[in-house]
């Protein structure tokens, strides 16, 4: 790394710029090269660096030529530190140099930009926007065109760092204006702040990656339990998917916030995970259940909640699962809670589960039509189920087709959407 920085500094001097600002350009080169070597990878083909501030400062100090040279050197330094495909190097050179060339020409068009004034400040603001925004647009276009990436995925990654980019543009403006006012001292401050920012960004991204790995492991284990349960009871995965879908849609119909809808969906997906611990005898539908069997069945909400409660990402879900067999009249299980004590989303999941059990073609009883099932839900509303959510489900089902009303297309993998869940966990 030290050798790379020395080479960069020597190359800048070799440009032939013997103006009084050569030391400033050298500092910019060191900051730019060091930033690229310490770049933080945020997404598959996207990194975060602090080099843009050095490019703009170099253009303010000495015009576009040194700034373009520094941009090219920084790009090469990043390539040497973290090699990648040579074709991408050519594209990165374009991404690095094109915006700074445009920004440098803009700054050069202002008479003595280093002397300050309103015109100089406006030019610096425009240059910062060109370097940060123009570079971003080029990244999106080139990644989509040459890497076969989907514009939606790339845009999602860029939206996640939009605030950081806005702050970076502001920092460039402040640093450049400060240099105009106080000189080389500002460049030393820029170098220190850039190094600190790079270190903090590395910590943040490392924490995000750990969270993603943790979410990946957690969802892999949980989905594996559901699939094992499905191997013992062929309706389990479809039933969980259906309850998840109905729970989310009931929550939406009730006007609950998006976060609550997502919690309802996740709880519906995992509501029966405690059945994994039931014996084969209890899981066999062809036998007459004994009192001890019913006692085991009534423990499955507690078992499911215990499986989830120590997984940080699913703490709220565990209490929903624990209470999804409770009843407003206090005759439910496992804790005989009354209406005011039952979590609202547990009431939602309870309605979704009973409805799917009544209408599903793969249930242990003769399936009801959707109309018959809604009438049955209304009959037990206020005692077994919450009447408000029963009515929200009834309104939701009106106008829906048979496939939706009987959850014929319910698919566990589709409802699980594990990649989205892992990305959501990593972005929190």
BELSUL-V93211 format. One record per residue. N is the residue number from 1. BURIAL is I if it has 24 or more other ideal C-beta (glycine too) atoms within 12 Angstrom, else O. Layout:
((N	BURIAL) (N	BURIAL))
//
This chain:
((1	O) (2	O) (3	O) (4	I) (5	I) (6	O) (7	O) (8	I) (9	I) (10	O) (11	I) (12	I) (13	O) (14	O) (15	I) (16	O) (17	I) (18	O) (19	O) (20	O) (21	I) (22	O) (23	I) (24	I) (25	I) (26	I) (27	I) (28	I) (29	I) (30	I) (31	I) (32	I) (33	I) (34	I) (35	I) (36	I) (37	I) (38	I) (39	I) (40	I) (41	O) (42	I) (43	I) (44	O) (45	I) (46	I) (47	I) (48	I) (49	I) (50	I) (51	I) (52	I) (53	I) (54	I) (55	I) (56	I) (57	I) (58	I) (59	I) (60	I) (61	I) (62	I) (63	I) (64	I) (65	I) (66	I) (67	I) (68	I) (69	I) (70	I) (71	I) (72	I) (73	I) (74	I) (75	I) (76	I) (77	I) (78	I) (79	I) (80	O) (81	I) (82	O) (83	O) (84	O) (85	O) (86	O) (87	O) (88	I) (89	O) (90	O) (91	I) (92	I) (93	I) (94	I) (95	I) (96	I) (97	I) (98	I) (99	I) (100	I) (101	I) (102	I) (103	I) (104	I) (105	O) (106	I) (107	I) (108	I) (109	O) (110	I) (111	O) (112	O) (113	I) (114	I) (115	O) (116	O) (117	O) (118	O) (119	O) (120	I) (121	I) (122	O) (123	I) (124	I) (125	I) (126	I) (127	I) (128	I) (129	I) (130	I) (131	I) (132	I) (133	I) (134	I) (135	I) (136	I) (137	I) (138	I) (139	I) (140	I) (141	O) (142	I) (143	I) (144	O) (145	O) (146	O) (147	O) (148	O) (149	O) (150	O) (151	O) (152	O) (153	O) (154	I) (155	O) (156	I) (157	I) (158	I) (159	O) (160	I) (161	I) (162	O) (163	O) (164	I) (165	I) (166	O) (167	O) (168	I) (169	I) (170	O) (171	I) (172	I) (173	I) (174	I) (175	I) (176	I) (177	I) (178	I) (179	I) (180	I) (181	O) (182	O) (183	O) (184	I) (185	O) (186	I) (187	I) (188	O) (189	O) (190	I) (191	I) (192	O) (193	I) (194	I) (195	I) (196	O) (197	I) (198	I) (199	O) (200	O) (201	I) (202	I) (203	O) (204	O) (205	I) (206	O) (207	O) (208	I) (209	O) (210	O) (211	I) (212	I) (213	O) (214	O) (215	I) (216	O) (217	O) (218	I) (219	I) (220	O) (221	O) (222	I) (223	I) (224	O) (225	I) (226	I) (227	I) (228	O) (229	I) (230	I) (231	O) (232	I) (233	I) (234	O) (235	I) (236	I) (237	I) (238	I) (239	I) (240	I) (241	I) (242	I) (243	I) (244	I) (245	I) (246	I) (247	I) (248	I) (249	I) (250	I) (251	I) (252	I) (253	I) (254	I) (255	O) (256	I) (257	O) (258	O) (259	O) (260	I) (261	I) (262	I) (263	I) (264	I) (265	I) (266	I) (267	I) (268	I) (269	I) (270	I) (271	I) (272	I) (273	I) (274	I) (275	I) (276	I) (277	I) (278	I) (279	O) (280	O) (281	O) (282	I) (283	I) (284	O) (285	O) (286	O) (287	O) (288	O) (289	O) (290	O) (291	O) (292	O) (293	O) (294	O) (295	O) (296	I) (297	I) (298	I) (299	I) (300	I) (301	I) (302	I) (303	I) (304	I) (305	I) (306	O) (307	I) (308	I) (309	O) (310	O) (311	I) (312	O) (313	I) (314	I) (315	O) (316	I) (317	I) (318	I) (319	I) (320	I) (321	I) (322	I) (323	I) (324	I) (325	I) (326	I) (327	I) (328	I) (329	O) (330	O) (331	O) (332	I) (333	I) (334	I) (335	I) (336	O) (337	I) (338	O) (339	I) (340	O) (341	O) (342	I) (343	I) (344	I) (345	I) (346	I) (347	I) (348	I) (349	I) (350	I) (351	I) (352	I) (353	I) (354	I) (355	I) (356	I) (357	I) (358	I) (359	I) (360	I) (361	I) (362	I) (363	I) (364	O) (365	O) (366	O) (367	I) (368	I) (369	O) (370	I) (371	O) (372	O) (373	I) (374	I) (375	O) (376	I) (377	I) (378	I) (379	O) (380	I) (381	I) (382	O) (383	O) (384	I) (385	I) (386	I) (387	O) (388	I) (389	I) (390	I) (391	O) (392	I) (393	I) (394	I) (395	O) (396	I) (397	I) (398	O) (399	O) (400	O) (401	O) (402	O) (403	O) (404	O) (405	I) (406	I) (407	I) (408	O) (409	O) (410	I) (411	O) (412	I) (413	O) (414	O) (415	I) (416	I) (417	O) (418	I) (419	O) (420	O) (421	I) (422	I) (423	O) (424	I) (425	I) (426	I) (427	O) (428	O))
//
